[in-house]
């Protein structure tokens, strides 16, 4: 009789355990479905297919945005236009923080909330017969648009050679990276500031890399900014965006994740050559900010350059164009508090 009772007890315990397992699975399934249902479409503009945006793609591919209830959408858009689109509500975030800073300098109510690179990573590529920067005197150089990073970087590098725009060289505005490479190949321009991987492609075709922006500049890049209105009215979304992006940045920064990052590069940039993907990753690694720490002196340099470009006479402090409270909170939550 005692054995029968033990058997009955075991059966009941098994049934309870089984029901508990089923309930747990149901909770996980419902939670997952709720997360998918609740995921909000959030749009982020990026100015081009630049590998320095890998932290964004890593955050997407690893599911970090989804875990924050965000259905991320990347939209290719010029930096200046993107800030206008943010202000009109057509997109949520401008991923070209150079454009965000430029808009803020002009008095628009917009701020940068995270940076992911300490400097731009672009190569100043020139015709085979042009071997050094001094030979660019009197030449036509292709950049994307007025006030864009390619424009600022080119002017900064050549200013160090005592060259001034208009007097010693001219700029030709070609919006896209492939477009500038094509203009270089056809001889429409003599040199071009190209991002990764177009600078690699140009070098493979025999063009010379006269300078790498990361070796000359120290002002923060990439990341994103948004309207003051969103910061005030929807700070929770801004925090979730920053936290997910910071996790992507951390993942990409770890050398142990390089092979996974190469897979992402090959997938998202449609690169079939793994050696080229590796070179792209190495270029990006030259300037990545692992914990999104920004140099205020570098940011001030960017502000001053944008102020000069916009012909704004009034001095502007770098602290006026950023709100880093979201990064600081995300750092603490992720164990990166400094």
Helices and strands as residue ranges (DSSP letters): H 2-38, E 40-46, G 51-53, H 54-61, H 64-67, E 70-76, H 79-88, E 93-94, H 97-105, E 110-114, E 122-126, G 133-136, E 140-143, H 149-159, E 170-173, H 177-185, E 191-195, H 198-204, E 208-212, H 213-216, E 224-227, H 228-233, H 235-253, G 255-257, H 258-268, H 274-285, H 296-310, G 318-321, H 325-333
